[in-house]
């Protein structure tokens, strides 16, 4: 969870410079500004719609774009996942040729030629998140600054909507009616008109960067979409050329019948909403976490683990991840270099990269 009132396009100044240098002039790099500051409180769905509109506006103005990639830090990764479900268009691929995708932005039609599964009418290439709470912020290793203290956990859920608005309730999985699944669970499947998983699957690459320790905002488990038993002892040796990146693994898609929200989950959610304490919420969040993982692992992910254990300011890991400030958070330079090189391996000229 990132502190919403600190989010701004300037947070990507260093990252943008590195991307431009490593990727070359044929890439158009755009820093999103539609959800800066307190706008992040409005809800993941509201922020996601804003981002989708912003992307369409940019695509409409820029001629010649063919591919699109997303790079998002922290909460921005959830906004981006919601946005691509809106921007996703699936067309039947006939006779080996691309399909024409028509989208509307501000009353104007955008026409692009694309293959099966387009995002904003463009070919989706990379979907990259850095320290994003994909499974929400409750449970062990999810919200590290609570230090596992039950009194803090009891206070966190009911206070979240007051501190971080509608977004807070969504992150704690207590949004909506007790009988309805929380938004983050809905976002792990294709739901009605929102094709959350199909949109993710359309990207050539999906990459998760996660802090294994020292990130006081977003835990390792939620940012890497892992179960507790999958968390191994953090490695400390950096990969050659990428300081503080300690592990890279590819997780193949796992077939399943998708996430569910059984009646017992509804009862547990009601208890979590009415009397939010560790006893009432533990079972509910364990159920939701397992269902979200089942949904999200239906697509393959490259998982990149980062450990700032030897940096000067290890407890700035959350901001180090994307070098929010070049002087204070430059320990993350190796991460940004790895992001750029990962993109370079898969991207060809004339690509739109959006960062949130």
C-alpha positions, 0 to 999 in steps of 0.5 A: 500500500503506497501513501496516496497523497505522495503519488505523482508523475515526478516519482518516475523521473529517474525511471523514465530517464533510464528507460529512455536511455536503455530502450531508445528513441523509438519508444514513447514513454508516458507518466500517468497523472490521472490518480495523483494525490488524494484521488487514490482514495476514491477506489481501485475501480474509480482510479482504474476507469480514470487511468483507462480514459487517460490511456485512450486519450494518449493513444488517440493523440499519438499516431503510429503506436503499435504496442503497449506496456504498463509499469506500475508501482504499489497501488498503481498496479491495481489501478492498472489491472482494473484499467486493462480490463476496460481497455481489453478488446478481443476480436476473432483472428481470421485467416492469420491477419489482425483484427481491427479494434474500434474504441471510443474516447471522448466521442471519437473513434480510435481504429488500430489493427491488432491481433487477438486480445488488444489493449486500447487497440494496441498489441499488449507486450509487458505488464509489470508491477513493483511492490503491488498488493495484489492479494490485499493488505491483511494477513501475515507478511501483508502489511509489515508495519503492523508488526503482527500486533493484534491490537493494530490489526484490530484497528486497521480494518475499521479505520482504513476507509477513514484513512485511505477512503474507499480504496482502504476497504477494498484493500482489506477485502471488506468492501461491498455487501456481505453477500458480494465478493470483494473487488480484489477477488472479482479482479482475479477472473473475467466478471461480466463485462470486465475481462480481468484475466483475459486482459492479463493473459493478452500480454506477452509478459507479466512480471512481478517485482517484490521486496522480500524484506524491509518494505514497511508498506507491502509484504512479500507474499502479496506483491509476489502472489505467493502462498505462505508456504512458498516464501523461502528464506530470503536470498542475499546475493545479487544477480550479476549486473542487477544489484539487490535483485536476488532471484528470478523465476518463471511460474507457469500457468496453473489450470483451475476452475477459477476463484469462488465466493462460497456462502461460508466466505459471505458469513466470514465477510459479514463477521469481518465487517461487523466485528473486525478482529483477528479471530473473525477475519483470519479465516475469511482472509485465508479463504480469499487469499487462496481464491485470489491466488487460484485466479491469478495463477491461471496466467504465467508470471515472472517473479523477481525478488528484491532484497535491499538488505545491504543498502544504506537505507533498507527500510526505504525498500518500498520507494527504493523499488522504483527510485522515487528520489534519485538521491534518497532511493538510488539503491533501486537503480539495479531494479530499474535497469532490470525492468528496462532490459526485460522490456528491451528483450520483448519490445520492438519500436513504436511502443507506448509505455505507461507508468502509474 
